[in-house]
Structure formats: structure tokens, C-alpha cells
Amino acid sequence: MESFILATLCDWVSRNWALVAISATVLILVGVTCYFLAYYVRIILNIFCDTHPPLSRKVMDFDEIEGETIRFRSWDGTSLQGTLLGSQQEPYKGTILFSHEFHADGASCARYAKPLLDAGYQIFTFDYRAHGESSGKDYSPLQWPSDKEVGDLLGACAYMRSRLSDEGKDPSVGVFGISRGAGVALLAASSDSDIKAIVCDGAFDTQSTLISLMKRWGQLFAKIGILYKEHPEPYWRFLYRLLIHFAQRRLKRRFPSVAKALREMQPRPVYFIHGKRDSYIRVDQTESLHEMAPSPKYLWIVPKAKHNQAVATQPERYALRTVAFFDKHLAGLDIAPTDISPEDDPNTSACEVAHGTA
């Protein structure tokens, strides 16, 4: 019986040798391709999960500002700590939530918030989970904004909305986000209409940034050139989707698209700030986000600034422009768009543009 089956099989193969050869070739090509893709995705997944960028250090070029310590809950119940910094000036101008960068904490708002406090704004700053005094020490934060950080910011918004309503004040707030915190601010704003105006310093889209880094990582870590040489953008987008799929399964969190959220967000004022000498997040990241954002929008490229260093490179202009932005779009004062983003400033990059509405 076995010999009969073997003979029949051999006879079928001899009569269909072309089909067998083509099928075997396709299977080998698919198998080899899958092997090499899995090899490279494993490399970039490990880097994605375990490697912090060179900028991930706690900046301490400021004196902490004392305020009212508050415990509140993220949307998933995680206990977070915040601090309410408030001016007693009247009339009430508004409340701004500070969304700190990766590996910092809420106290870092002192680098940015003092001019806003002096101008009469109330600042609510807080520590994201696994940062500062917030809970979540078993959580491994990454430099990429995830749904966990978005839940933290939405929890802060919900707390302030309740508090402001109890005080008889407008529950609308502004958000001041730095780097990863800027991306979280845009993601949160896409689902919370009470976020009225947003400053984004060093914002980036995870997909665009990771594709750029994957091309660099390929040259550094992949020994097989075919994995990274001269591929069209759809190839890199496919690799990105593979990476995010496995990263989300491993880390049990989602990494939503900042660019998609920005395109779908109801129009509200956004002020993009970026250092032209940023060697980690390229300037074109912010330029691209600014391009897809609905008006009113503003863009300030600071010529000599590195990542998150515009506030140190141009401190006086930084203070004047961020205060003017919130004065116009949160407090509702009559501020000209050129006071926020003047086009003829010699200390501003030539690619700065403003799309504000009067």
C-alpha cells in the first residue's frame, strides 16, 4: 500500500514538476523573508522596549515651585500625585495643565510655568505613573506616548474640571506639553473637548519617528543589507505595524497615532515649538504635525535650540510667546497672532509660520 502511494505521488510530481518547482520556490522565498523580517523585528522590538534615548535625563536647571499637593486617579484607577500652583490675581485668567516629558516629573514645570503664574494663570502639574511620587512602580514607562499616559492626563483633566465647576469657574483648560508629554496632550485633546488650547514643545509622531530610527537601527544592528537598503515607504510602514503589534502584546498597552489624533481632532489652537538643532526628534516631525493640524495653529522653530531646550535658548521670547498664546486662546484677550509668532523676527528660523485667527 505504501509503495503504491509513493509511486502515485512520484508520478504526480513528474507530471506537474513545473508547479512543484514554482510552489517550492515561493515557499522558500516566503520562509526566508519571514525569517529575516522576524530577525529584524526582534532587534527593533528589543531596542524599542529597552533602550532609552540619550535625551532621557532629568533636567534640574530650575527651582521647584511650592503649591497644594493633590492625589487623584487616572482613568484606570492608578493613584497619581499633582500640585496646584495658583496666582491670587483677579480676574481669574484660566488653568493650564502641565504634561511633563519622559523621565522628568511635575516639578519640571518650573522651567516653563513661572511666566504664566506671574501673568495670572493657575497651573496644575502632576507626575505621570511610574514618575515622581505617583503610583505604578511596576509599570515600565517608555518614551513613546501610550494609552496609559493619555489616561493619566485625562484623569488630571477630569479632576480639574470637577474642581473648577465646584468653584463656579469655566471648566475649560489649556495644556502645556513637553516632548512625550506634548504627544500625550494632542492624544488627550482628541477625546476631551474641554482642552481649549495646547502648547507642544518637541512634539513627535511615534510612527514617523520610529520609521526614521528603524532605518538607522538597520544600518547599525542588522547584518543583512537587504533588510534596510533602498526600500519604499510602504515597506517601512509594514515593519512599523509589525513592531507595534508585538510591542502592544508584550507591554499590554496601546501606542496610538499622534498624527491620526491630530487629523481627527476638533479644531482648537495649537502652538508647536521645536529646536532646529534637535538631533533626536527631527524638525520635520513638528513641521509635519503643524501642517496637518487644523487652524488656528502656530509654529516656532528656534534656531540654536536642541531637544526641549528652546526655553533655555530663548527664555524671554519663550515666556512672552507662550503667555501671549494662552492670553489669546484660553483667557480670550485681544492678542495679535504676530505677538505669538512674529514672521519678521531675526531670531526665528525662516520656516516659522503662523495660521492664527483674529
C-alpha positions as CSV (number, residue, x, y, z in Angstrom):
1,M,0.0,0.0,0.0
2,E,2.8,2.4,0.9
3,S,4.7,1.7,-2.2
4,F,1.6,2.3,-4.3
5,I,1.0,5.7,-2.6
6,L,4.7,6.6,-3.1
7,A,4.6,5.6,-6.8
8,T,1.4,7.6,-7.3
9,L,3.0,10.6,-5.7
10,C,6.1,10.3,-7.7
11,D,4.1,10.0,-10.9
12,W,2.0,13.2,-10.0
13,V,5.2,15.1,-9.3
14,S,6.8,14.0,-12.6
15,R,3.7,15.2,-14.5
16,N,3.5,18.5,-12.5
17,W,7.1,19.3,-12.0
18,A,6.8,22.9,-13.0
19,L,4.0,23.6,-10.5
20,V,6.0,21.8,-7.8
21,A,9.2,23.8,-8.6
22,I,7.3,27.1,-8.5
23,S,5.5,26.2,-5.3
24,A,8.7,25.2,-3.6
25,T,10.4,28.4,-4.8
26,V,7.6,30.5,-3.4
27,L,7.6,28.7,-0.1
28,I,11.4,29.1,0.3
29,L,11.2,32.8,-0.6
30,V,8.3,33.4,1.8
31,G,10.0,31.4,4.5
32,V,13.3,33.2,4.1
33,T,11.6,36.6,4.0
34,C,9.6,35.8,7.2
35,Y,12.8,34.6,8.9
36,F,14.7,37.8,8.1
37,L,11.7,40.0,9.0
38,A,11.3,38.2,12.3
39,Y,15.0,38.6,12.9
40,Y,14.9,42.4,12.3
41,V,11.6,43.0,14.1
42,R,13.1,41.2,17.2
43,I,16.1,43.5,17.1
44,I,14.0,46.7,16.8
45,L,11.4,45.4,19.4
46,N,14.2,45.0,22.0
47,I,15.5,48.4,21.2
48,F,12.0,49.9,21.3
49,C,11.3,48.4,24.7
50,D,14.7,48.5,26.5
51,T,16.7,51.4,25.1
52,H,16.2,55.0,26.3
53,P,17.2,57.8,24.0
54,P,20.2,60.0,25.0
55,L,17.9,62.8,26.0
56,S,16.2,60.8,28.7
57,R,17.7,62.5,31.7
58,K,16.1,64.7,34.4
59,V,16.8,68.3,33.8
60,M,17.4,70.3,37.1
61,D,18.1,73.8,35.9
62,F,15.2,75.2,37.9
63,D,14.0,75.7,41.5
64,E,10.8,73.8,42.4
65,I,7.7,75.9,43.0
66,E,5.7,75.1,46.1
67,G,1.9,74.5,45.8
68,E,-1.0,72.5,47.0
69,T,-0.3,68.7,46.9
70,I,-3.2,66.7,45.4
71,R,-3.9,62.9,45.0
72,F,-6.2,62.0,42.1
73,R,-6.9,59.0,39.9
74,S,-6.0,58.1,36.4
75,W,-8.8,56.7,34.2
76,D,-7.8,53.2,35.1
77,G,-7.7,53.9,38.8
78,T,-3.9,54.4,39.2
79,S,-3.2,56.9,42.0
80,L,-1.3,60.0,40.8
81,Q,0.2,63.0,42.6
82,G,-0.2,66.5,41.4
83,T,0.5,70.0,42.6
84,L,-1.8,73.0,42.1
85,L,0.2,76.2,41.6
86,G,-2.0,79.3,41.7
87,S,-1.9,83.0,41.5
88,Q,-4.3,85.0,43.6
89,Q,-4.6,87.7,41.0
90,E,-8.1,88.7,39.8
91,P,-9.8,88.3,37.5
92,Y,-9.2,84.6,37.1
93,K,-7.4,84.0,33.8
94,G,-7.6,80.2,33.4
95,T,-6.0,76.9,34.4
96,I,-3.2,75.2,32.5
97,L,-2.2,71.6,32.9
98,F,1.5,70.8,32.6
99,S,2.3,67.5,30.8
100,H,6.0,66.7,31.6
101,E,8.5,64.9,29.4
102,F,9.7,61.3,29.8
103,H,12.0,60.7,32.8
104,A,11.0,64.1,34.4
105,D,8.2,64.8,36.8
106,G,5.7,67.5,37.5
107,A,8.2,69.7,39.3
108,S,9.9,70.4,35.9
109,C,7.0,72.7,35.1
110,A,9.1,75.4,36.9
111,R,11.3,75.7,33.7
112,Y,8.2,76.8,31.8
113,A,5.4,77.9,34.1
114,K,6.7,80.8,36.1
115,P,5.9,83.5,33.5
116,L,2.4,82.0,33.2
117,L,2.0,82.1,37.0
118,D,3.2,85.7,37.0
119,A,0.7,86.5,34.3
120,G,-2.2,85.3,36.5
121,Y,-2.7,81.7,35.4
122,Q,-3.2,78.7,37.7
123,I,-1.0,75.7,36.8
124,F,-1.9,72.1,37.7
125,T,1.2,69.9,37.2
126,F,1.4,66.2,38.0
127,D,3.7,63.1,37.9
128,Y,2.8,60.5,35.2
129,R,2.6,56.9,36.5
130,A,6.0,55.5,37.5
131,H,7.4,59.0,37.7
132,G,7.9,61.2,40.7
133,E,5.5,60.5,43.6
134,S,2.8,58.8,41.5
135,S,2.0,55.1,41.8
136,G,2.8,52.5,39.2
137,K,6.3,51.4,40.2
138,D,5.7,48.1,38.5
139,Y,5.0,49.9,35.2
140,S,7.8,50.4,32.8
141,P,7.3,53.8,31.1
142,L,8.7,54.4,27.6
143,Q,9.5,57.5,25.6
144,W,6.5,56.7,23.3
145,P,3.1,58.0,24.4
146,S,0.7,55.2,25.2
147,D,-2.9,54.9,26.2
148,K,-1.8,54.7,29.9
149,E,-0.3,58.2,29.8
150,V,-3.3,59.5,27.9
151,G,-5.5,58.1,30.7
152,D,-3.3,59.9,33.3
153,L,-3.8,63.3,31.6
154,L,-7.5,62.7,31.1
155,G,-7.7,61.9,34.8
156,A,-6.0,65.2,35.6
157,C,-8.4,67.0,33.3
158,A,-11.4,65.3,35.0
159,Y,-10.1,66.3,38.4
160,M,-9.6,69.9,37.4
161,R,-12.9,70.0,35.6
162,S,-14.7,68.9,38.7
163,R,-12.8,71.4,40.9
164,L,-13.3,74.3,38.6
165,S,-17.0,73.6,38.3
166,D,-17.4,73.5,42.1
167,E,-15.7,76.9,42.2
168,G,-18.0,78.3,39.6
169,K,-15.3,78.7,37.0
170,D,-15.1,77.7,33.4
171,P,-14.0,74.0,33.3
172,S,-12.0,74.6,30.1
173,V,-8.3,74.2,30.5
174,G,-5.1,74.7,28.5
175,V,-2.3,72.1,28.3
176,F,1.4,72.7,28.1
177,G,3.2,69.5,26.9
178,I,6.9,68.7,26.5
179,S,8.2,66.0,24.2
180,R,6.3,62.8,25.0
181,G,4.0,65.0,27.1
182,A,3.2,67.0,24.0
183,G,2.1,63.9,22.1
184,V,0.0,62.8,25.1
185,A,-1.6,66.3,25.2
186,L,-2.6,66.0,21.5
187,L,-4.0,62.5,22.0
188,A,-6.0,63.6,25.1
189,A,-7.3,66.7,23.3
190,S,-8.7,64.4,20.5
191,S,-11.2,63.0,23.1
192,D,-11.6,65.8,25.6
193,S,-13.3,69.0,24.2
194,D,-12.6,70.9,27.5
195,I,-8.9,71.1,26.4
196,K,-9.1,74.5,24.8
197,A,-5.6,75.4,23.8
198,I,-2.3,73.4,23.6
199,V,1.4,74.3,23.6
200,C,3.5,71.5,22.2
201,D,7.3,71.7,22.7
202,G,9.3,69.0,20.9
203,A,6.2,67.0,19.8
204,F,6.6,64.0,17.6
205,D,4.5,61.2,16.0
206,T,5.5,57.7,17.1
207,Q,5.2,56.2,13.6
208,S,7.3,58.8,11.8
209,T,10.0,58.8,14.5
210,L,10.2,55.1,14.7
211,I,10.4,54.6,10.9
212,S,13.3,57.1,10.9
213,L,15.0,55.3,13.8
214,M,14.4,51.8,12.2
215,K,16.4,52.9,9.1
216,R,19.3,54.0,11.4
217,W,19.0,50.8,13.6
218,G,19.0,48.7,10.5
219,Q,22.4,50.0,9.4
220,L,23.8,49.6,13.0
221,F,22.3,46.3,14.0
222,A,21.2,44.3,11.0
223,K,24.0,42.4,9.3
224,I,21.9,41.7,6.2
225,G,21.7,44.7,4.0
226,I,18.5,43.7,2.2
227,L,16.6,44.3,5.4
228,Y,17.2,48.1,5.3
229,K,18.6,49.2,2.0
230,E,16.6,51.1,-0.6
231,H,13.1,50.1,0.4
232,P,10.0,52.2,-0.4
233,E,8.0,53.8,2.5
234,P,5.2,51.1,2.4
235,Y,7.9,48.5,3.4
236,W,8.8,50.6,6.5
237,R,5.2,51.2,7.4
238,F,4.6,47.4,7.2
239,L,7.6,46.9,9.6
240,Y,6.2,49.6,11.9
241,R,2.9,47.8,12.1
242,L,4.6,44.6,12.9
243,L,6.7,46.3,15.6
244,I,3.7,48.0,17.2
245,H,1.6,44.8,17.1
246,F,4.2,42.8,19.0
247,A,5.1,45.7,21.3
248,Q,1.5,46.2,22.3
249,R,1.1,42.5,23.1
250,R,4.3,42.3,25.1
251,L,3.8,45.6,27.0
252,K,0.0,45.3,27.4
253,R,-0.7,48.9,26.3
254,R,-1.6,50.7,23.1
255,F,0.6,53.2,21.2
256,P,-2.0,55.4,19.4
257,S,-1.0,57.6,16.5
258,V,-0.5,61.3,17.3
259,A,-0.8,62.2,13.7
260,K,-4.1,60.4,13.3
261,A,-5.4,62.0,16.5
262,L,-4.4,65.5,15.3
263,R,-6.1,65.0,11.9
264,E,-9.3,63.8,13.6
265,M,-9.3,66.4,16.5
266,Q,-11.9,69.1,16.6
267,P,-10.2,72.4,15.7
268,R,-8.6,74.1,18.6
269,P,-5.5,76.4,18.9
270,V,-2.1,74.5,19.0
271,Y,1.3,76.2,19.3
272,F,4.2,74.0,18.0
273,I,7.7,74.8,19.3
274,H,10.8,72.9,18.2
275,G,14.6,73.3,18.4
276,K,16.2,73.4,15.0
277,R,19.4,71.6,16.3
278,D,17.3,68.8,17.8
279,S,19.3,65.7,16.8
280,Y,16.8,63.1,18.2
281,I,13.4,64.4,17.1
282,R,13.9,66.0,13.6
283,V,12.5,69.4,12.9
284,D,10.3,68.0,10.1
285,Q,8.4,66.0,12.7
286,T,6.9,69.1,14.2
287,E,6.6,70.8,10.8
288,S,4.6,67.8,9.6
289,L,2.3,67.8,12.6
290,H,1.8,71.5,12.2
291,E,0.9,71.1,8.6
292,M,-1.8,68.6,9.3
293,A,-3.3,70.5,12.3
294,P,-6.4,72.5,11.8
295,S,-6.3,76.3,12.3
296,P,-5.7,78.3,14.4
297,K,-2.1,77.0,14.7
298,Y,1.4,78.4,15.1
299,L,4.9,77.1,14.6
300,W,8.1,78.4,16.1
301,I,11.4,76.8,15.1
302,V,14.1,78.0,17.5
303,P,17.4,78.2,15.5
304,K,20.1,77.3,18.1
305,A,18.0,75.1,20.4
306,K,18.3,71.3,20.9
307,H,15.6,69.0,22.1
308,N,13.4,70.7,24.8
309,Q,16.0,73.5,25.1
310,A,14.1,76.3,23.4
311,V,13.1,77.6,26.8
312,A,16.8,77.9,27.8
313,T,18.0,79.2,24.4
314,Q,15.4,82.0,24.1
315,P,13.9,82.4,27.6
316,E,12.4,85.9,27.2
317,R,10.8,85.2,23.9
318,Y,9.7,81.8,25.1
319,A,7.9,83.4,28.0
320,L,6.4,86.2,26.0
321,R,5.1,84.0,23.2
322,T,3.6,81.2,25.4
323,V,1.9,83.8,27.7
324,A,0.5,85.6,24.6
325,F,-0.8,82.3,23.2
326,F,-2.7,81.4,26.3
327,D,-3.9,85.0,26.7
328,K,-5.5,84.9,23.3
329,H,-6.8,81.3,23.2
330,L,-7.5,80.5,26.8
331,A,-8.2,83.8,28.5
332,G,-9.8,85.3,25.4
333,L,-7.8,88.5,25.4
334,D,-7.3,90.6,22.2
335,I,-3.8,89.5,21.2
336,A,-2.5,89.7,17.7
337,P,-1.2,86.5,16.1
338,T,2.1,88.2,15.4
339,D,2.7,88.6,19.2
340,I,2.6,84.8,19.4
341,S,4.6,84.0,16.3
342,P,6.1,87.1,14.5
343,E,7.2,86.4,11.0
344,D,9.8,89.1,10.8
345,D,11.8,88.2,14.0
346,P,15.5,87.8,13.0
347,N,16.0,85.4,15.9
348,T,13.4,83.0,14.4
349,S,14.0,80.3,11.8
350,A,12.9,81.3,8.3
351,C,10.4,78.3,8.3
352,E,8.3,79.8,11.1
353,V,4.7,80.4,10.1
354,A,1.5,81.4,11.8
355,H,-2.0,80.4,11.0
356,G,-3.8,82.2,13.8
357,T,-7.2,83.7,13.5
358,A,-8.1,87.1,14.9
